[in-house]
Amino acid sequence: MQLFVIDWSFQNNEDQLFATNEFCQYLNEGNLNKTIEGFDLKFIAHTPQNKSGVIICQVQNISVLFKILKFWRENFNISFNFKPALTNEELLSSHNEKDFWSKE
């Protein structure tokens, strides 16, 4: 599974209001705790003062992520910026490895 850090932002206040209402209803109904195959939500941080936020998750492949976020993109005009990331363990492991191009 690949770790992703996803920044999102709304284009306008109206879309933010509608999406926030929808998300809070989704949250109240316990839908955020449902298991989605190939997706592991780690953390969501909301920064409503600037119409944005951050999601940290692990996914089996990027198409799973696109399917999950499709509803929010299409209905609330949210822009998502996907960035693959490393855990502490992955960073340490890659740092300790020999140079990939080394002749040794």
Protein Blocks (a to p, Z undefined) as FASTA:
>chain_A
ZZdddddddfbfklmmmmmmmmmmmmmnommmpccehiacfbdcddfknopaddddddfb
fklmmmmmmmmmmmnopacdddddddfklmmmmmmpccfklcZZ
